[in-house]
Amino acid sequence: MMLLAPVLAAPAAAAPRAPLIWAFGDSLTAGYGVPPAQGFTAQLQAELRRRGVAATVRNGGVAGDTAAQGRARLRWGLRGLGRAPDLVIVELGANDMLRGLPAGQAQANLDRILTELRARRIPVLLAGMRAAPNMGADYARAFEGMYPALARKYRVPLYPFFLDGVAGRRELIQPDGLHPNARGVAIIVRRIAPAVQRALE
């Protein structure tokens, strides 16, 4: 009698998992004042997909958050994602500056955020901010200098100014004089998208 050896089907190759990006910040990443479909995360996801990157961008922005408040919610925010993100865009510090909080305090809290993400081996793109002119030269040097200092310390890529191309252009800012409108968000997204794509790679 001839025995027929069982034929084992080769397992199908698993489809590559789509990258997950978490935009962790304040009102600028939250999309304050614009419809959800025109906010930063929605526009960034659409822009990345136009570039051939099938990423999902989750909104981790909370309007009004300082770096300390971001630090306080970091762990539960990560748990809420369901899995470790492939990239976290850290965009915090603007509210510290607007409230006149010490730059060293903001830097210490950003440092703790980056420490936590490094411990979890989560890649980071750090987004910088500029100080308002009325804060004075000494404050501006300390505040603006903390972002490149942290990027060097943690060896993470730095996007120097989140509002690049938008700040100072009244037609791209909402009536509050602070937050970008939908057109402004589109410019932010077009400018930051290459840095996000490089950070993912």
Accessible surface in RSA format (square Angstrom, percent):
REM  Atomic radii and reference values for relative SASA: ProtOr
REM  Chains: A
REM  Algorithm: Lee & Richards
REM  Probe-radius: 1.40
REM  Slices: 20
REM RES _ NUM      All-atoms   Total-Side   Main-Chain    Non-polar    All polar
REM                ABS   REL    ABS   REL    ABS   REL    ABS   REL    ABS   REL
RES MET A   1   216.62 112.2 131.85  87.3  84.77 201.8 107.10  91.1 109.52 145.1
RES MET A   2   156.89  81.2 130.11  86.1  26.78  63.8  96.16  81.8  60.73  80.5
RES LEU A   3   147.04  81.9 123.86  88.6  23.18  58.3 124.87  87.7  22.17  59.7
RES LEU A   4   148.56  82.7 122.04  87.3  26.52  66.7 123.44  86.7  25.12  67.6
RES ALA A   5    83.41  76.7  62.04  95.7  21.37  48.6  67.37  94.9  16.04  42.5
RES PRO A   6   115.03  83.8  90.75  82.7  24.28  88.3 101.55  83.8  13.48  83.8
RES VAL A   7   142.81  94.0 111.63 101.1  31.17  75.1 115.04 100.0  27.77  75.3
RES LEU A   8   157.87  87.9 132.88  95.1  24.98  62.8 134.19  94.2  23.68  63.7
RES ALA A   9    94.40  86.8  64.36  99.3  30.05  68.4  72.04 101.5  22.36  59.2
RES ALA A  10    91.58  84.2  63.29  97.7  28.29  64.4  68.37  96.3  23.22  61.5
RES PRO A  11   127.25  92.7 101.25  92.3  26.00  94.5 112.23  92.7  15.02  93.3
RES ALA A  12    98.74  90.8  65.38 100.9  33.36  75.9  74.76 105.3  23.98  63.5
RES ALA A  13   101.97  93.8  65.78 101.5  36.18  82.3  75.65 106.5  26.32  69.7
RES ALA A  14    96.49  88.7  64.85 100.1  31.64  72.0  74.12 104.4  22.37  59.3
RES ALA A  15    89.16  82.0  62.53  96.5  26.63  60.6  67.49  95.0  21.67  57.4
RES PRO A  16   129.30  94.2 102.02  93.0  27.28  99.2 113.25  93.5  16.05  99.8
RES ARG A  17   158.08  66.4 128.83  65.7  29.25  69.6  63.87  87.3  94.21  57.1
RES ALA A  18    45.38  41.7  35.00  54.0  10.38  23.6  39.54  55.7   5.85  15.5
RES PRO A  19    37.20  27.1  35.23  32.1   1.97   7.2  37.04  30.6   0.16   1.0
RES LEU A  20     9.42   5.2   9.42   6.7   0.00   0.0   9.42   6.6   0.00   0.0
RES ILE A  21     0.00   0.0   0.00   0.0   0.00   0.0   0.00   0.0   0.00   0.0
RES TRP A  22     8.72   3.5   8.72   4.2   0.00   0.0   3.92   2.1   4.80   7.8
RES ALA A  23     0.00   0.0   0.00   0.0   0.00   0.0   0.00   0.0   0.00   0.0
RES PHE A  24     0.00   0.0   0.00   0.0   0.00   0.0   0.00   0.0   0.00   0.0
RES GLY A  25     0.00   0.0   0.00   N/A   0.00   0.0   0.00   0.0   0.00   0.0
RES ASP A  26     1.08   0.8   1.08   1.1   0.00   0.0   1.06   2.5   0.01   0.0
RES SER A  27    10.02   8.5   9.04  12.1   0.98   2.3   2.01   4.3   8.01  11.2
RES LEU A  28    14.52   8.1   9.49   6.8   5.03  12.6  11.02   7.7   3.50   9.4
RES THR A  29     0.21   0.2   0.00   0.0   0.21   0.5   0.00   0.0   0.21   0.3
RES ALA A  30    31.07  28.6  13.02  20.1  18.04  41.0  13.17  18.5  17.90  47.4
RES GLY A  31    12.17  15.0   0.00   N/A  12.17  15.0   5.36  14.7   6.80  15.2
RES TYR A  32   110.17  51.4  97.83  55.7  12.34  32.1  58.63  44.1  51.53  63.5
RES GLY A  33    57.30  70.7   0.00   N/A  57.30  70.7  23.95  65.7  33.35  74.7
RES VAL A  34    20.20  13.3   4.87   4.4  15.33  36.9   7.73   6.7  12.47  33.8
RES PRO A  35    76.55  55.8  69.34  63.2   7.21  26.2  75.80  62.6   0.75   4.6
RES PRO A  36   124.21  90.5 107.11  97.6  17.10  62.2 117.87  97.3   6.34  39.4
RES ALA A  37    82.25  75.6  60.81  93.8  21.44  48.8  66.59  93.8  15.67  41.5
RES GLN A  38    77.97  43.6  77.66  56.8   0.31   0.7  15.99  34.0  61.98  47.0
RES GLY A  39     5.01   6.2   0.00   N/A   5.01   6.2   5.01  13.8   0.00   0.0
RES PHE A  40     1.81   0.9   1.40   0.9   0.41   1.1   1.40   0.8   0.41   1.2
RES THR A  41    14.37  10.2  14.00  14.2   0.37   0.9   1.19   1.6  13.18  19.9
RES ALA A  42    37.69  34.7  23.67  36.5  14.02  31.9  32.43  45.7   5.26  13.9
RES GLN A  43    33.12  18.5  30.13  22.0   2.99   7.1  15.33  32.6  17.78  13.5
RES LEU A  44     0.00   0.0   0.00   0.0   0.00   0.0   0.00   0.0   0.00   0.0
RES GLN A  45    46.47  26.0  46.47  34.0   0.00   0.0   1.87   4.0  44.60  33.8
RES ALA A  46    42.61  39.2  34.99  54.0   7.62  17.3  41.01  57.8   1.60   4.2
RES GLU A  47    18.80  10.8  18.80  14.2   0.00   0.0   0.00   0.0  18.80  15.4
RES LEU A  48     0.00   0.0   0.00   0.0   0.00   0.0   0.00   0.0   0.00   0.0
RES ARG A  49   117.45  49.3  99.27  50.6  18.18  43.3  41.18  56.3  76.27  46.2
RES ARG A  50   172.94  72.6 132.61  67.6  40.33  96.0  76.41 104.4  96.53  58.5
RES ARG A  51    96.41  40.5  67.87  34.6  28.55  68.0  25.92  35.4  70.50  42.7
RES GLY A  52    68.97  85.1   0.00   N/A  68.97  85.1  36.52 100.2  32.45  72.7
RES VAL A  53    23.97  15.8  20.66  18.7   3.31   8.0  23.95  20.8   0.01   0.0
RES ALA A  54    64.57  59.4  57.99  89.5   6.58  15.0  59.29  83.5   5.29  14.0
RES ALA A  55     0.00   0.0   0.00   0.0   0.00   0.0   0.00   0.0   0.00   0.0
RES THR A  56    49.19  35.0  49.19  49.9   0.00   0.0  31.70  42.6  17.49  26.4
RES VAL A  57    12.43   8.2   0.00   0.0  12.43  30.0   0.00   0.0  12.43  33.7
RES ARG A  58    95.41  40.1  93.88  47.9   1.53   3.6  24.42  33.4  70.98  43.0
RES ASN A  59    77.39  53.4  46.02  44.5  31.38  75.5  23.25  56.0  54.14  52.3
RES GLY A  60     6.70   8.3   0.00   N/A   6.70   8.3   6.70  18.4   0.00   0.0
RES GLY A  61    15.57  19.2   0.00   N/A  15.57  19.2   0.00   0.0  15.57  34.9
RES VAL A  62    63.45  41.8  60.32  54.6   3.13   7.5  63.45  55.1   0.00   0.0
RES ALA A  63    55.27  50.8  33.45  51.6  21.82  49.6  33.65  47.4  21.63  57.3
RES GLY A  64    27.60  34.0   0.00   N/A  27.60  34.0  23.73  65.1   3.88   8.7
RES ASP A  65    10.47   7.3  10.45  10.4   0.02   0.1   0.00   0.0  10.47  10.4
RES THR A  66     6.55   4.7   6.55   6.6   0.00   0.0   2.64   3.5   3.91   5.9
RES ALA A  67     0.00   0.0   0.00   0.0   0.00   0.0   0.00   0.0   0.00   0.0
RES ALA A  68    38.47  35.4  33.97  52.4   4.51  10.2  34.52  48.6   3.95  10.5
RES GLN A  69    83.18  46.5  79.41  58.0   3.77   9.0  29.64  63.1  53.55  40.6
RES GLY A  70     0.00   0.0   0.00   N/A   0.00   0.0   0.00   0.0   0.00   0.0
RES ARG A  71    94.62  39.7  84.78  43.2   9.84  23.4  15.58  21.3  79.04  47.9
RES ALA A  72    82.20  75.6  48.63  75.0  33.57  76.4  59.74  84.1  22.46  59.5
RES ARG A  73    21.41   9.0  21.40  10.9   0.01   0.0  15.01  20.5   6.40   3.9
RES LEU A  74     2.85   1.6   2.85   2.0   0.00   0.0   2.85   2.0   0.00   0.0
RES ARG A  75   141.06  59.2 140.61  71.7   0.46   1.1  38.01  51.9 103.06  62.5
RES TRP A  76   145.98  58.6 142.25  68.9   3.73   8.8 128.19  68.3  17.79  28.9
RES GLY A  77    10.09  12.4   0.00   N/A  10.09  12.4   6.88  18.9   3.21   7.2
RES LEU A  78    10.69   6.0   4.59   3.3   6.10  15.3   4.88   3.4   5.81  15.6
RES ARG A  79   165.42  69.5 140.32  71.5  25.10  59.8  75.20 102.8  90.22  54.7
RES GLY A  80    58.16  71.7   0.00   N/A  58.16  71.7  37.67 103.4  20.49  45.9
RES LEU A  81    16.28   9.1   4.85   3.5  11.43  28.7   5.00   3.5  11.28  30.4
RES GLY A  82    71.66  88.4   0.00   N/A  71.66  88.4  39.29 107.8  32.37  72.5
RES ARG A  83    73.27  30.8  60.42  30.8  12.85  30.6  50.24  68.7  23.02  14.0
RES ALA A  84    63.58  58.5  47.55  73.4  16.02  36.5  53.14  74.8  10.44  27.7
RES PRO A  85     6.10   4.4   0.86   0.8   5.23  19.0   0.86   0.7   5.23  32.5
RES ASP A  86    44.00  30.8  35.89  35.7   8.10  19.2  12.80  30.1  31.20  31.1
RES LEU A  87     0.20   0.1   0.20   0.1   0.00   0.0   0.20   0.1   0.00   0.0
RES VAL A  88     0.00   0.0   0.00   0.0   0.00   0.0   0.00   0.0   0.00   0.0
RES ILE A  89     0.00   0.0   0.00   0.0   0.00   0.0   0.00   0.0   0.00   0.0
RES VAL A  90     0.00   0.0   0.00   0.0   0.00   0.0   0.00   0.0   0.00   0.0
RES GLU A  91     2.65   1.5   2.65   2.0   0.00   0.0   1.43   2.8   1.21   1.0
RES LEU A  92     2.96   1.6   0.00   0.0   2.96   7.4   0.48   0.3   2.47   6.6
RES GLY A  93     0.00   0.0   0.00   N/A   0.00   0.0   0.00   0.0   0.00   0.0
RES ALA A  94    11.47  10.5  11.07  17.1   0.40   0.9  11.07  15.6   0.40   1.1
RES ASN A  95    19.01  13.1  18.94  18.3   0.07   0.2   0.07   0.2  18.94  18.3
RES ASP A  96     0.47   0.3   0.47   0.5   0.00   0.0   0.07   0.2   0.40   0.4
RES MET A  97    10.77   5.6  10.77   7.1   0.00   0.0  10.59   9.0   0.18   0.2
RES LEU A  98    87.74  48.9  56.48  40.4  31.25  78.6  58.00  40.7  29.73  80.0
RES ARG A  99   130.92  55.0  98.08  50.0  32.84  78.2  48.70  66.6  82.22  49.8
RES GLY A 100    41.46  51.1   0.00   N/A  41.46  51.1  14.68  40.3  26.79  60.0
RES LEU A 101    50.13  27.9  49.76  35.6   0.37   0.9  50.13  35.2   0.00   0.0
RES PRO A 102    80.18  58.4  72.42  66.0   7.76  28.2  80.17  66.2   0.01   0.1
RES ALA A 103     8.71   8.0   4.77   7.4   3.94   9.0   4.95   7.0   3.76  10.0
RES GLY A 104    50.62  62.4   0.00   N/A  50.62  62.4  37.30 102.4  13.32  29.8
RES GLN A 105    78.92  44.1  68.44  50.0  10.48  25.0  30.48  64.9  48.45  36.7
RES ALA A 106     0.12   0.1   0.12   0.2   0.00   0.0   0.12   0.2   0.00   0.0
RES GLN A 107    60.51  33.8  60.51  44.2   0.00   0.0  11.04  23.5  49.47  37.5
RES ALA A 108    56.54  52.0  48.70  75.2   7.84  17.8  55.34  77.9   1.20   3.2
RES ASN A 109    12.06   8.3  12.06  11.7   0.00   0.0   0.01   0.0  12.05  11.6
RES LEU A 110     0.17   0.1   0.17   0.1   0.00   0.0   0.17   0.1   0.00   0.0
RES ASP A 111    26.45  18.5  26.45  26.3   0.00   0.0   8.16  19.2  18.29  18.2
RES ARG A 112   129.72  54.5 124.90  63.7   4.81  11.5  30.86  42.2  98.86  59.9
RES ILE A 113     0.15   0.1   0.00   0.0   0.15   0.4   0.15   0.1   0.00   0.0
RES LEU A 114     2.41   1.3   1.14   0.8   1.27   3.2   1.14   0.8   1.27   3.4
RES THR A 115    57.16  40.7  56.29  57.1   0.87   2.1  50.66  68.1   6.50   9.8
RES GLU A 116    30.67  17.6  28.20  21.3   2.47   5.9   8.07  15.6  22.59  18.4
RES LEU A 117     0.00   0.0   0.00   0.0   0.00   0.0   0.00   0.0   0.00   0.0
RES ARG A 118   136.05  57.1 125.21  63.8  10.84  25.8  55.18  75.4  80.87  49.0
RES ALA A 119    81.81  75.2  43.23  66.7  38.58  87.8  55.72  78.5  26.10  69.1
RES ARG A 120   100.95  42.4  76.03  38.8  24.91  59.3  32.73  44.7  68.22  41.3
RES ARG A 121   219.47  92.1 190.11  96.9  29.35  69.9  71.13  97.2 148.34  89.9
RES ILE A 122    11.66   6.6   4.72   3.5   6.94  16.7   5.61   4.0   6.06  16.4
RES PRO A 123    66.10  48.2  54.22  49.4  11.88  43.2  65.72  54.3   0.37   2.3
RES VAL A 124     6.96   4.6   3.71   3.4   3.25   7.8   3.71   3.2   3.25   8.8
RES LEU A 125     0.71   0.4   0.71   0.5   0.00   0.0   0.71   0.5   0.00   0.0
RES LEU A 126     0.18   0.1   0.18   0.1   0.00   0.0   0.18   0.1   0.00   0.0
RES ALA A 127     1.59   1.5   0.00   0.0   1.59   3.6   0.00   0.0   1.59   4.2
RES GLY A 128     0.41   0.5   0.00   N/A   0.41   0.5   0.00   0.0   0.41   0.9
RES MET A 129    12.67   6.6  10.07   6.7   2.60   6.2   3.69   3.1   8.98  11.9
RES ARG A 130   133.39  56.0 127.96  65.2   5.43  12.9  31.62  43.2 101.77  61.7
RES ALA A 131    13.76  12.7   0.00   0.0  13.76  31.3   0.16   0.2  13.60  36.0
RES ALA A 132    29.82  27.4  22.21  34.3   7.61  17.3  28.74  40.5   1.08   2.9
RES PRO A 133   135.09  98.5 105.47  96.1  29.61 107.6 118.02  97.4  17.07 106.1
RES ASN A 134   133.86  92.3  94.01  90.9  39.85  96.0  49.53 119.2  84.33  81.5
RES MET A 135    49.98  25.9  30.97  20.5  19.00  45.2  18.66  15.9  31.31  41.5
RES GLY A 136    35.72  44.0   0.00   N/A  35.72  44.0  34.86  95.7   0.86   1.9
RES ALA A 137    67.44  62.0  49.79  76.8  17.65  40.1  57.51  81.0   9.93  26.3
RES ASP A 138   105.98  74.2  97.00  96.5   8.98  21.2  38.47  90.5  67.51  67.3
RES TYR A 139    37.82  17.7  30.95  17.6   6.87  17.9  35.80  26.9   2.02   2.5
RES ALA A 140    23.36  21.5  23.36  36.0   0.00   0.0  23.36  32.9   0.00   0.0
RES ARG A 141   158.78  66.7 143.83  73.3  14.96  35.6  79.89 109.2  78.89  47.8
RES ALA A 142    54.39  50.0  38.13  58.8  16.26  37.0  49.78  70.1   4.60  12.2
RES PHE A 143     0.00   0.0   0.00   0.0   0.00   0.0   0.00   0.0   0.00   0.0
RES GLU A 144    63.47  36.4  56.18  42.5   7.29  17.3  16.35  31.6  47.12  38.5
RES GLY A 145    32.45  40.0   0.00   N/A  32.45  40.0  27.32  75.0   5.13  11.5
RES MET A 146     2.02   1.0   0.00   0.0   2.02   4.8   1.77   1.5   0.25   0.3
RES TYR A 147     2.72   1.3   2.72   1.5   0.00   0.0   2.63   2.0   0.09   0.1
RES PRO A 148    45.79  33.4  44.95  41.0   0.84   3.0  45.79  37.8   0.00   0.0
RES ALA A 149    32.00  29.4  26.85  41.4   5.15  11.7  27.60  38.9   4.40  11.7
RES LEU A 150     1.59   0.9   1.59   1.1   0.00   0.0   1.59   1.1   0.00   0.0
RES ALA A 151     9.88   9.1   7.29  11.3   2.59   5.9   7.65  10.8   2.23   5.9
RES ARG A 152   168.83  70.9 148.70  75.8  20.13  47.9  80.95 110.6  87.89  53.3
RES LYS A 153   120.40  58.7  94.98  58.3  25.42  60.5  73.67  66.3  46.73  49.8
RES TYR A 154    13.88   6.5   4.08   2.3   9.80  25.5   1.90   1.4  11.98  14.8
RES ARG A 155   222.28  93.3 187.65  95.7  34.63  82.4  69.67  95.2 152.61  92.5
RES VAL A 156    27.20  17.9  17.40  15.8   9.81  23.6  19.40  16.9   7.80  21.2
RES PRO A 157    67.02  48.8  54.79  49.9  12.23  44.5  66.39  54.8   0.63   3.9
RES LEU A 158    51.19  28.5  25.43  18.2  25.77  64.8  25.43  17.9  25.77  69.3
RES TYR A 159    21.71  10.1  21.02  12.0   0.69   1.8  20.50  15.4   1.21   1.5
RES PRO A 160    92.09  67.1  81.77  74.5  10.32  37.5  82.55  68.2   9.54  59.3
RES PHE A 161    17.10   8.6  16.26  10.1   0.84   2.2  16.26   9.9   0.84   2.4
RES PHE A 162     1.17   0.6   0.76   0.5   0.41   1.1   0.76   0.5   0.41   1.2
RES LEU A 163    19.97  11.1  19.97  14.3   0.00   0.0  19.97  14.0   0.00   0.0
RES ASP A 164    51.28  35.9  50.81  50.6   0.47   1.1   6.36  15.0  44.92  44.8
RES GLY A 165    20.01  24.7   0.00   N/A  20.01  24.7  12.94  35.5   7.07  15.8
RES VAL A 166     0.07   0.0   0.00   0.0   0.07   0.2   0.00   0.0   0.07   0.2
RES ALA A 167    48.62  44.7  25.81  39.8  22.81  51.9  28.92  40.7  19.70  52.2
RES GLY A 168    78.18  96.4   0.00   N/A  78.18  96.4  42.40 116.4  35.78  80.1
RES ARG A 169   100.95  42.4  97.63  49.8   3.32   7.9  38.58  52.7  62.37  37.8
RES ARG A 170   219.72  92.3 204.73 104.4  14.99  35.7  80.90 110.6 138.82  84.1
RES GLU A 171    86.03  49.4  68.57  51.9  17.46  41.6  50.36  97.4  35.67  29.1
RES LEU A 172     1.48   0.8   1.48   1.1   0.00   0.0   1.48   1.0   0.00   0.0
RES ILE A 173    26.75  15.2  15.67  11.7  11.08  26.7  15.67  11.3  11.08  30.1
RES GLN A 174    24.26  13.6  19.74  14.4   4.52  10.8   9.06  19.3  15.20  11.5
RES PRO A 175   147.27 107.3 105.53  96.2  41.74 151.7 119.31  98.5  27.96 173.8
RES ASP A 176    69.30  48.5  34.77  34.6  34.53  81.6  44.92 105.7  24.38  24.3
RES GLY A 177    53.67  66.2   0.00   N/A  53.67  66.2  28.62  78.6  25.05  56.1
RES LEU A 178    90.00  50.1  79.45  56.8  10.56  26.5  81.71  57.4   8.29  22.3
RES HIS A 179    25.47  13.9  25.47  17.7   0.00   0.0  18.03  18.6   7.44   8.7
RES PRO A 180     6.36   4.6   5.34   4.9   1.02   3.7   5.34   4.4   1.02   6.3
RES ASN A 181    37.09  25.6  37.09  35.8   0.00   0.0  19.86  47.8  17.23  16.7
RES ALA A 182    26.40  24.3  23.03  35.5   3.37   7.7  23.29  32.8   3.11   8.2
RES ARG A 183   145.58  61.1 140.82  71.8   4.75  11.3  69.26  94.7  76.32  46.3
RES GLY A 184     0.00   0.0   0.00   N/A   0.00   0.0   0.00   0.0   0.00   0.0
RES VAL A 185     4.12   2.7   4.12   3.7   0.00   0.0   4.12   3.6   0.00   0.0
RES ALA A 186    25.34  23.3  24.17  37.3   1.17   2.7  25.02  35.2   0.32   0.8
RES ILE A 187    23.32  13.3  23.26  17.3   0.06   0.2  23.32  16.8   0.00   0.0
RES ILE A 188     1.95   1.1   1.69   1.3   0.26   0.6   1.95   1.4   0.00   0.0
RES VAL A 189     2.61   1.7   2.61   2.4   0.00   0.0   2.61   2.3   0.00   0.0
RES ARG A 190   130.63  54.8 123.88  63.1   6.75  16.1  50.49  69.0  80.14  48.6
RES ARG A 191   114.18  47.9  97.20  49.6  16.98  40.4  28.64  39.1  85.54  51.8
RES ILE A 192     0.00   0.0   0.00   0.0   0.00   0.0   0.00   0.0   0.00   0.0
RES ALA A 193     0.00   0.0   0.00   0.0   0.00   0.0   0.00   0.0   0.00   0.0
RES PRO A 194    41.11  30.0  39.27  35.8   1.84   6.7  41.05  33.9   0.06   0.4
RES ALA A 195    11.20  10.3   8.95  13.8   2.25   5.1   9.51  13.4   1.69   4.5
RES VAL A 196     0.00   0.0   0.00   0.0   0.00   0.0   0.00   0.0   0.00   0.0
RES GLN A 197    37.12  20.8  37.12  27.1   0.00   0.0   6.68  14.2  30.44  23.1
RES ARG A 198   157.65  66.2 143.90  73.4  13.74  32.7  67.90  92.8  89.75  54.4
RES ALA A 199    22.58  20.8   0.83   1.3  21.75  49.5   8.06  11.4  14.52  38.5
RES LEU A 200    40.36  22.5  10.94   7.8  29.42  74.0  11.59   8.1  28.77  77.4
RES GLU A 201   159.56  91.6  92.62  70.1  66.94 159.4  64.48 124.7  95.07  77.6
END  Absolute sums over single chains surface
CHAIN  1 A    10779.9       8241.6       2538.4       6286.6       4493.4
END  Absolute sums over all chains
TOTAL         10779.9       8241.6       2538.4       6286.6       4493.4
